[in-house]
Amino acid sequence: EHSIRDAEGEKLGPSFRYKVLGVFGVEGRCVAFAPHHTPGTLILAFRGTRVDSNAASRPGRGQAAPPSEDIKALLNSSMVGVKWLPDAAMRVHAGVHRHHADLWDAEHSTRGSSLRLDQLGEGLGGWLAGLCGADAPQQIVFVGLSLGAALAQMSALRLASEQPQLVARTSVLGLGSFQFANADVGRLFESLYGERAAQLVTARRMPARPPPQVGWWVQEPPRDDE
C-alpha cells in the first residue's frame, strides 16, 4: 500500500493498494502487480536505469565514476535482429534487448520483494504464458519510465509474438522512452497496439516530428511568456 503525503505527513489522496505477483530481472527490473481497485487488471511496471550510489566514492581524484550495470549494457547501441521478430529487417537496440532477455528468459529474482525462494520460476515470458485460459487477466498494462519505457514496449512486442491471444486486452504506456527500434519495428508495433499504446514525451518548440519510433508523441504547448 502506498500513498502520497505532503511535507507535514498528511495524505493528499486515497492510498494505492495492490498485490505484488512477481519480480523479474536484475534488482527488480520489472514488477507485476494487481491493483485492488480494478479487479482483473495486471500491471507490469519496468524501472529505469539505477545509479550505483557507491560508485562516486571509488574512483581516484579526477577520474569519472564507472557506469552502473544498467548503463554498461546500454553502451552497446548497435542495432541487431532477434529471432522472435517476424522480419529480418526489423532491428532493435542491442543494449535494451540484453536487459529484456535478462528478465524475459531468466529466473525471476526475489531481491527487494516478499517472494519466498520456493516461488522462483520462469522469467517474465514463461510467467505470462501461464496466464492463459480462464485465469487470464481482463486487462494487461505495460508501463515504464526511460529505459523502463523501452523495456515495456519491447516486452509488449514479445508478448504479441508469443501470446497473440493476449494482445487485444493489452495496453502500453511509455514515459520518456528513447529510440530502441527501427522504423520497421515501429510500424509493426502500431499495427498491433494502435491507440492502446501511448508514448509521452514533453518538448518545447519541437522543430519536427521525432524520428520513427514505437508509440505516440505528445508535445507540450509553448507557454504564453515564451
C-alpha positions in Angstrom: 0.0 0.0 0.0 1.3 3.4 -0.9 0.0 7.0 -0.5 1.2 10.5 -1.4 1.7 12.8 1.6 2.6 16.5 2.0 5.6 17.9 3.9 3.7 17.5 7.2 2.9 13.9 6.5 -0.8 14.4 5.7 -2.3 12.2 3.0 -3.1 14.0 -0.2 -5.4 11.4 -1.6 -6.6 7.8 -1.2 -4.0 5.1 -0.8 -3.0 2.9 -3.7 -3.4 -0.7 -2.6 -2.0 -3.6 -4.7 -0.8 -7.2 -4.5 2.7 -8.0 -5.9 2.5 -11.1 -8.1 6.1 -11.4 -9.3 9.5 -9.6 -9.5 11.6 -10.2 -12.6 15.1 -9.4 -13.8 18.2 -8.0 -12.0 17.3 -5.9 -8.9 13.6 -5.9 -9.7 13.7 -4.6 -13.2 10.0 -5.5 -13.7 7.3 -5.8 -11.0 4.0 -7.5 -11.8 1.1 -6.4 -9.5 -2.7 -6.4 -9.3 -4.3 -3.1 -8.1 -7.1 -3.7 -5.6 -9.4 -1.0 -7.1 -9.6 -2.7 -10.6 -10.1 -6.4 -10.3 -8.9 -8.4 -13.3 -6.1 -5.9 -14.1 -2.4 -6.8 -14.3 0.2 -4.1 -14.3 3.8 -4.8 -15.4 5.9 -1.8 -14.3 9.5 -1.5 -15.6 12.1 0.6 -13.8 14.6 2.9 -15.5 18.4 2.9 -15.0 19.6 2.5 -11.5 22.6 4.6 -10.4 25.3 2.9 -8.3 25.3 5.3 -5.2 28.7 3.9 -4.1 30.4 4.4 -7.4 31.3 8.0 -6.8 33.4 7.1 -3.8 35.5 4.5 -5.6 37.5 6.3 -8.4 40.5 8.4 -7.6 40.7 12.1 -7.9 40.0 13.4 -11.4 38.6 10.0 -12.5 35.0 9.6 -13.6 32.8 7.2 -11.7 32.3 3.8 -13.5 28.9 3.4 -15.1 26.3 1.3 -13.3 25.5 -2.2 -14.6 22.3 -0.8 -16.1 24.2 1.7 -18.1 27.0 -0.6 -19.2 24.6 -2.7 -21.3 23.2 0.4 -23.0 26.7 1.4 -24.2 26.2 -1.2 -26.9 23.9 0.8 -29.2 24.2 -1.4 -32.3 21.0 -2.5 -33.9 20.5 -6.2 -34.1 17.9 -8.7 -35.3 16.2 -11.0 -32.9 14.6 -14.4 -33.6 11.2 -13.5 -32.2 10.5 -10.6 -34.7 8.8 -11.8 -37.9 11.1 -10.0 -40.4 14.9 -9.9 -40.7 14.7 -6.1 -41.5 13.4 -5.5 -38.0 16.2 -4.4 -35.7 16.4 -3.4 -32.1 18.9 -1.7 -29.8 21.3 -4.4 -28.6 21.7 -3.0 -25.1 18.0 -2.7 -24.5 17.5 -6.2 -25.8 20.1 -7.6 -23.4 18.1 -6.2 -20.5 14.9 -7.5 -21.9 16.3 -11.0 -22.4 17.5 -11.0 -18.8 14.1 -10.5 -17.4 12.1 -12.4 -20.1 14.1 -15.6 -20.2 15.9 -15.9 -16.8 14.5 -17.0 -13.5 13.0 -14.0 -11.7 14.7 -12.5 -8.7 13.4 -12.3 -5.2 15.6 -9.4 -4.3 13.7 -6.5 -2.9 10.4 -8.4 -2.7 8.5 -10.5 -0.3 8.6 -13.6 -2.6 10.0 -16.8 -1.0 12.6 -19.0 -2.5 10.1 -21.7 -3.3 8.2 -19.2 -5.5 11.1 -18.9 -8.0 10.0 -19.9 -11.5 10.3 -18.9 -15.2 11.2 -15.5 -16.4 8.5 -13.0 -17.3 7.8 -14.7 -20.6 7.1 -18.1 -19.0 5.1 -16.5 -16.3 2.9 -14.6 -18.7 2.4 -17.9 -20.7 0.9 -19.3 -17.5 -1.8 -16.6 -17.5 -3.7 -18.1 -20.5 -7.1 -19.6 -20.0 -9.9 -18.8 -17.5 -7.4 -17.2 -15.1 -6.0 -14.7 -17.7 -6.4 -11.1 -16.6 -9.0 -8.9 -18.4 -6.6 -6.1 -18.9 -2.7 -6.1 -19.1 -0.8 -2.8 -18.8 2.9 -2.5 -19.7 4.3 0.8 -18.3 7.8 2.1 -17.8 10.0 5.2 -17.4 13.0 5.9 -19.6 14.9 2.6 -20.1 11.8 1.0 -18.4 9.6 2.5 -21.1 11.7 0.9 -23.9 11.6 -2.4 -22.0 7.8 -2.1 -21.6 7.4 -1.6 -25.3 9.8 -4.3 -26.3 8.2 -6.7 -23.9 4.7 -5.9 -25.3 6.1 -6.7 -28.7 7.5 -10.0 -27.4 4.1 -10.9 -25.8 2.4 -10.3 -29.2 4.9 -12.7 -30.8 4.5 -15.5 -28.2 1.0 -15.0 -26.8 -1.0 -13.2 -29.6 -4.3 -14.1 -27.9 -3.5 -11.6 -25.2 -2.8 -8.6 -27.5 -6.4 -7.4 -27.6 -6.5 -6.9 -23.8 -3.1 -5.3 -23.6 -2.2 -1.6 -23.4 1.3 0.1 -23.3 2.3 3.4 -21.7 5.9 4.6 -22.2 7.1 7.7 -20.3 10.3 9.3 -21.8 11.5 6.3 -23.8 14.4 6.6 -26.2 14.6 5.1 -29.7 15.3 1.4 -29.3 14.0 0.1 -32.6 14.0 0.9 -36.3 11.0 2.1 -38.3 10.0 -1.4 -39.4 9.6 -2.4 -35.7 7.7 0.8 -35.1 5.2 0.0 -37.8 4.7 -3.5 -36.5 4.0 -2.1 -33.0 1.5 0.4 -34.2 -0.3 -2.3 -36.3 -0.6 -4.5 -33.2 -1.5 -1.9 -30.5 -2.6 1.2 -32.3 -4.4 3.6 -29.9 -3.9 1.2 -27.0 -0.3 2.4 -26.9 0.9 5.8 -25.9 4.3 7.3 -25.5 4.6 10.6 -23.6 7.5 12.9 -24.4 7.3 16.6 -23.5 9.4 19.1 -25.5 9.2 22.8 -26.2 9.2 24.2 -29.8 10.0 20.8 -31.3 11.1 21.6 -34.8 9.7 18.4 -36.4 8.1 15.1 -35.5 10.7 12.9 -33.8 12.2 10.0 -35.8 10.2 6.9 -36.3 9.8 5.1 -33.0 7.3 2.9 -31.2 4.3 4.7 -29.7 2.8 8.2 -29.9 4.3 11.5 -29.0 2.8 14.4 -27.1 4.3 17.9 -27.5 3.9 20.3 -24.7 2.5 23.6 -26.0 4.6 26.8 -25.6 3.8 29.0 -22.6 2.3 32.4 -23.1 5.5 34.1 -21.9 7.7 32.4 -24.5 
